[in-house]
Each structure stands twice: as structure tokens, then as C-alpha cells.
Amino acid sequence: MQDLKNKIEEAYKSLTEKTKHQPEVGIILGTGLGALANEIEKETEISYEDIPHFPVSTVESHAGRLIFGTIGNKPVVAMQGRFHYYEGYSMQQIAFPVRVMKRLGVKTLLVSNACGGMNPIYTPGDIMIITDHINLLGDNPLIGANDDSLGPRFPDMSEPYTKKLIELAENIALQEKLKVQKGVYVAVSGPCLETRAEYRFLRNIGADVVGMSTIPEVIVAVHSEMNVLGLSVVTDACFPDALKAVDISEILKIAAEAEPKLTLIMKRVVEQI
């Protein structure tokens, strides 16, 4: 754990040498969902490659930049591109940026992702507010020695996604006349997409959508006593009895089409926190 704290401090020191910005809100932008960065009044942009101990994005549509600036006069730091377990990174590496955000002073984390919709009432392009999650990644970023100065040994997960932020996002969607769903996100390791039998299983255990990210960062955010809001964009329909082969370019196209709605909700949430 001392090694982890040293790495956090090295990353923190490097960033504070490049910017004096003090963010209150952290944002993680998922696959094909980086346009919120355009809404940030930018103060500084830093490539992941220039931050000690940061992994580097290897997936298309993940820009790989840390952006400091403001949204509605609220100081924010945004990850334009995230890391995934299937890229070969450890859970601790995936969640490391959240540790650094906490050290920078971030109190609230907003996280987005693209996902497959298994709930039959969902359609591609829908936005789902995450109310809970199921971790089927087969790993956890908190495994190993625990440092109480970073968070408790056994963090409570009865409310991983903050109810007040869920209500705020719902109210904003209502005001903006945007349809949103609410449901459970399940994460699997990937990178292959699921079989028909796997979709049936995941639906039967209570998941509404499936993806390959988000949960490691949320676990560490909860461990770090941050408030969390999670938003998913449904990019494809995953119904076992009518399953079609998925084209990644089509997923990115649907994510891009839904992105303005996601961006509006996230922007308004940041302004009203």
C-alpha cells in the first residue's frame, strides 16, 4: 500500500506542477462518449503518457487525455478515455486515476459507458441511469493490503450510486424532455461479446445492461468516499432469441447519436451539484 500511496503522490505532484486547477468533480467518459470534453472551458490538457503511473488507452475512440477546466463555473477534471481489464491492465491500474482524482480534491465522480441492452423495454440509443451493479469481472481493485488512510477495509456497497444524484439526473431529464431508463449494470471482462446463453444468464440474475468497464472505478470511488453517478448508453439490443452479429462501427455510431443527450444530462448535473 505504501507503493500505491507513493505512486498517487508522484502523479499528484506531476499534475500540480502542470496546473493549479482544483477540481471538485471528476468525469470518466466511456467508449464513443468523449464529446462532453467540448463543453469544458479548458484550463489544461495533459496526455496520459505524461502522467506518472497512468496506463495508456489502447482502444479506438478513447483519446487518452486528462482535461482540467470548468463546467458552469464548477471546477472539473475529465478523463477523455478510460482503461479496461481486457487491455491487460490490473484492477488497481484501471482505478488508479480515481485515486489521483481523490488526491486532487474530487468529491463527486460521474462515469459513463456504452453497453448492450438486455432489458426488453430498452432500445438502442436509450440512456440508462445506473441504480446498482453486478461485478462479474472476476477481480476487485481492493484485493490486497488495505491502507485505512485511503478507505476502509470493507467498504459498504448498499448505495454505490448516490440516490440524490440519481434523483437529480432524473429531474434534469424530465425538465429537458429526455427519456431515460433506470437499471442494473453488469460488467464482464470481455473483449468478446456475449453468447446467447450468457445473455440469458445475465438477464436472469437481474442485469438490465452489460458492459466491460465502470465497476472498478466505482468501487474505488466508494472506497474513497466519493458520491457517484453512473450513466449508460444502450448501443445494441442483446435479446437471445433475436440476436444479431454486432458491428463495432454501428455501436460507435449509435453512441455518437445518443451522446448529445448524455452530454446535456451530465453537464446539467455538474452545474447543479
C-alpha positions as CSV (number, residue, x, y, z in Angstrom):
1,M,0.0,0.0,0.0
2,Q,2.9,2.3,0.6
3,D,3.9,1.8,-3.0
4,L,0.4,2.8,-4.1
5,K,0.4,5.9,-2.0
6,N,3.8,6.8,-3.4
7,K,2.5,6.4,-6.9
8,I,-0.5,8.5,-6.1
9,E,1.7,11.3,-4.7
10,E,4.0,11.1,-7.7
11,A,1.1,11.5,-10.1
12,Y,-0.4,14.3,-8.0
13,K,2.9,16.2,-7.8
14,S,3.3,15.9,-11.6
15,L,-0.2,17.2,-12.2
16,T,0.1,20.1,-9.8
17,E,3.3,21.2,-11.5
18,K,1.3,21.5,-14.7
19,T,-1.9,23.0,-13.3
20,K,-3.1,24.8,-10.2
21,H,-6.7,23.8,-11.0
22,Q,-8.5,22.3,-8.0
23,P,-11.3,20.1,-9.3
24,E,-14.4,19.2,-7.3
25,V,-16.0,16.9,-9.9
26,G,-14.3,14.0,-11.7
27,I,-15.7,12.7,-15.0
28,I,-14.9,9.5,-16.8
29,L,-16.1,9.4,-20.5
30,G,-16.7,6.0,-22.0
31,T,-16.5,4.4,-25.5
32,G,-17.6,6.9,-28.1
33,L,-18.7,9.3,-25.4
34,G,-15.9,11.9,-25.3
35,A,-17.8,14.9,-26.6
36,L,-18.6,16.3,-23.1
37,A,-15.0,17.4,-23.2
38,N,-16.1,20.0,-25.7
39,E,-18.4,21.5,-23.1
40,I,-15.5,22.1,-20.7
41,E,-13.9,25.5,-20.6
42,K,-10.5,24.1,-20.7
43,E,-7.6,25.2,-18.5
44,T,-5.1,22.4,-19.1
45,E,-5.0,19.2,-21.2
46,I,-2.5,16.5,-20.2
47,S,-1.8,13.3,-22.1
48,Y,-1.9,10.1,-20.0
49,E,1.6,9.4,-21.3
50,D,2.8,12.4,-19.4
51,I,1.4,11.4,-16.0
52,P,3.5,9.1,-13.8
53,H,1.9,5.6,-13.4
54,F,-1.1,6.3,-15.6
55,P,-2.0,3.5,-18.0
56,V,-2.5,4.4,-21.7
57,S,-5.7,3.9,-23.6
58,T,-5.3,1.3,-26.4
59,V,-8.9,1.3,-27.6
60,E,-10.3,3.3,-30.6
61,S,-12.5,6.3,-29.6
62,H,-10.6,6.7,-26.3
63,A,-8.5,9.9,-26.7
64,G,-6.3,9.4,-23.7
65,R,-6.3,12.9,-22.2
66,L,-6.9,14.3,-18.7
67,I,-8.7,17.6,-19.1
68,F,-8.9,20.3,-16.4
69,G,-11.4,23.1,-16.6
70,T,-14.8,24.3,-15.6
71,I,-18.4,23.4,-16.5
72,G,-20.8,26.2,-15.4
73,N,-18.1,27.6,-13.1
74,K,-17.7,24.2,-11.4
75,P,-14.1,23.0,-11.5
76,V,-13.8,19.6,-13.1
77,V,-11.3,17.1,-14.2
78,A,-12.3,14.7,-17.0
79,M,-10.8,11.5,-18.4
80,Q,-11.3,11.5,-22.1
81,G,-10.8,7.8,-22.5
82,R,-10.6,5.0,-19.9
83,F,-8.9,1.7,-19.3
84,H,-10.3,-1.8,-19.4
85,Y,-9.5,-5.2,-17.9
86,Y,-9.3,-6.8,-21.3
87,E,-6.5,-4.5,-22.3
88,G,-4.3,-6.4,-19.8
89,Y,-4.3,-3.8,-17.0
90,S,-4.8,-4.8,-13.4
91,M,-7.9,-3.6,-11.5
92,Q,-5.6,-1.4,-9.4
93,Q,-4.2,0.3,-12.6
94,I,-7.7,0.8,-14.0
95,A,-8.9,2.5,-10.9
96,F,-5.6,4.5,-10.3
97,P,-6.9,7.7,-11.9
98,V,-9.8,7.7,-9.4
99,R,-7.2,7.6,-6.6
100,V,-5.4,10.6,-8.1
101,M,-8.7,12.5,-8.6
102,K,-9.4,12.0,-4.9
103,R,-6.0,13.3,-4.0
104,L,-6.7,16.4,-6.2
105,G,-9.8,17.1,-4.2
106,V,-12.6,15.5,-6.2
107,K,-15.7,14.7,-4.1
108,T,-18.1,13.6,-6.9
109,L,-17.5,11.1,-9.7
110,L,-19.6,11.0,-12.9
111,V,-18.9,7.9,-15.0
112,S,-20.4,6.9,-18.4
113,N,-20.2,3.9,-20.6
114,A,-21.6,2.3,-23.8
115,C,-23.4,-1.0,-23.1
116,G,-25.6,-3.8,-24.5
117,G,-29.3,-3.6,-23.6
118,M,-30.8,-6.9,-22.3
119,N,-34.0,-5.4,-20.8
120,P,-36.7,-5.9,-23.5
121,I,-38.1,-2.4,-23.0
122,Y,-34.8,-0.8,-23.8
123,T,-33.9,0.2,-27.4
124,P,-30.5,1.3,-28.9
125,G,-29.9,4.9,-28.1
126,D,-31.6,4.9,-24.7
127,I,-29.8,6.4,-21.7
128,M,-29.9,4.4,-18.5
129,I,-29.2,5.8,-15.1
130,I,-27.3,3.1,-13.2
131,T,-29.0,2.3,-9.9
132,D,-26.8,-0.7,-8.9
133,H,-24.3,-3.1,-10.4
134,I,-23.1,-6.7,-10.5
135,N,-19.4,-7.4,-10.7
136,L,-18.6,-10.4,-12.9
137,L,-15.2,-9.2,-13.9
138,G,-13.6,-11.9,-11.7
139,D,-11.5,-9.4,-9.8
140,N,-11.7,-6.4,-7.4
141,P,-9.4,-3.4,-7.2
142,L,-9.4,-3.6,-3.4
143,I,-7.9,-7.0,-3.2
144,G,-4.6,-6.9,-1.3
145,A,-3.4,-5.0,1.8
146,N,-5.6,-2.0,2.8
147,D,-4.5,1.4,3.9
148,D,-7.1,3.0,6.2
149,S,-6.0,6.4,5.1
150,L,-7.3,5.6,1.6
151,G,-10.5,3.9,2.7
152,P,-12.0,1.2,4.9
153,R,-11.1,-2.5,4.6
154,F,-14.7,-3.4,4.0
155,P,-16.5,-0.5,2.2
156,D,-20.3,-0.7,2.3
157,M,-21.8,-1.1,-1.1
158,S,-25.5,-0.7,-0.2
159,E,-25.6,2.6,-2.1
160,P,-22.7,2.6,-4.7
161,Y,-24.6,5.1,-6.9
162,T,-25.7,8.1,-4.9
163,K,-29.5,8.4,-4.6
164,K,-29.5,12.2,-4.6
165,L,-27.5,12.3,-7.8
166,I,-29.9,9.7,-9.4
167,E,-32.8,11.9,-8.5
168,L,-31.1,15.0,-9.8
169,A,-30.3,13.3,-13.2
170,E,-34.0,12.1,-13.4
171,N,-35.3,15.6,-12.7
172,I,-33.0,17.1,-15.3
173,A,-34.1,14.5,-17.9
174,L,-37.7,15.4,-17.1
175,Q,-37.1,19.1,-17.5
176,E,-35.3,18.5,-20.8
177,K,-38.0,16.1,-22.0
178,L,-35.4,13.3,-22.4
179,K,-36.5,9.7,-21.9
180,V,-34.2,7.8,-19.5
181,Q,-34.2,4.3,-18.1
182,K,-33.1,3.2,-14.7
183,G,-31.5,-0.2,-14.1
184,V,-28.7,-2.5,-13.1
185,Y,-25.3,-2.7,-14.9
186,V,-23.3,-5.9,-15.0
187,A,-19.6,-5.9,-16.0
188,V,-17.8,-8.8,-17.6
189,S,-14.2,-9.0,-18.7
190,G,-14.6,-9.1,-22.5
191,P,-13.3,-8.4,-25.0
192,C,-15.5,-10.9,-26.8
193,L,-19.2,-10.1,-26.8
194,E,-21.6,-12.5,-25.0
195,T,-23.2,-15.7,-26.3
196,R,-27.0,-16.2,-26.3
197,A,-26.7,-18.4,-23.2
198,E,-24.7,-15.7,-21.4
199,Y,-27.2,-13.0,-22.2
200,R,-30.0,-15.2,-20.8
201,F,-27.9,-15.9,-17.7
202,L,-27.1,-12.2,-17.1
203,R,-30.7,-11.1,-17.6
204,N,-31.9,-13.9,-15.2
205,I,-29.6,-12.7,-12.4
206,G,-31.1,-9.2,-12.6
207,A,-29.0,-7.2,-15.0
208,D,-30.6,-4.7,-17.5
209,V,-27.4,-3.9,-19.4
210,V,-24.0,-5.4,-19.8
211,G,-20.6,-3.8,-20.4
212,M,-16.9,-4.2,-19.8
213,S,-16.0,-1.2,-17.6
214,T,-17.1,1.2,-14.9
215,I,-17.3,-1.1,-11.8
216,P,-13.6,-1.0,-10.8
217,E,-13.7,2.8,-10.8
218,V,-16.9,3.0,-8.9
219,I,-15.7,0.5,-6.3
220,V,-12.6,2.7,-5.7
221,A,-14.7,5.9,-5.7
222,V,-16.9,4.3,-2.9
223,H,-13.8,3.2,-1.1
224,S,-12.6,6.8,-1.3
225,E,-16.0,8.2,0.0
226,M,-17.0,9.9,-3.2
227,N,-20.5,10.5,-4.4
228,V,-21.1,8.6,-7.7
229,L,-23.4,9.0,-10.7
230,G,-23.3,6.4,-13.5
231,L,-24.9,6.7,-16.9
232,S,-25.0,4.1,-19.7
233,V,-25.8,4.5,-23.3
234,V,-27.5,1.4,-24.8
235,T,-25.8,0.8,-28.1
236,D,-27.2,-2.6,-29.2
237,A,-30.1,-4.9,-28.4
238,C,-29.0,-8.2,-26.7
239,F,-32.0,-10.4,-26.9
240,P,-31.0,-14.1,-27.1
241,D,-33.9,-15.2,-29.3
242,A,-33.3,-12.4,-31.9
243,L,-29.6,-11.9,-31.6
244,K,-27.7,-10.4,-34.5
245,A,-24.0,-10.1,-35.1
246,V,-22.7,-6.8,-33.7
247,D,-20.7,-4.3,-35.8
248,I,-18.4,-2.2,-33.6
249,S,-18.7,0.7,-36.1
250,E,-22.5,0.6,-35.6
251,I,-22.1,0.7,-31.8
252,L,-19.9,3.8,-32.1
253,K,-22.5,5.3,-34.5
254,I,-25.3,4.8,-32.0
255,A,-23.2,6.1,-29.2
256,A,-22.5,9.2,-31.2
257,E,-26.2,9.7,-31.9
258,A,-27.1,9.4,-28.2
259,E,-24.2,11.4,-27.0
260,P,-25.8,14.9,-27.1
261,K,-28.5,13.7,-24.6
262,L,-25.9,12.2,-22.3
263,T,-23.7,15.3,-22.5
264,L,-26.7,17.5,-21.7
265,I,-27.6,15.5,-18.6
266,M,-24.1,15.3,-17.4
267,K,-23.4,19.0,-18.0
268,R,-26.6,20.0,-16.1
269,V,-25.8,17.6,-13.2
270,V,-22.4,19.2,-12.8
271,E,-23.8,22.7,-12.8
272,Q,-26.3,21.8,-10.1
273,I,-24.2,19.7,-7.8
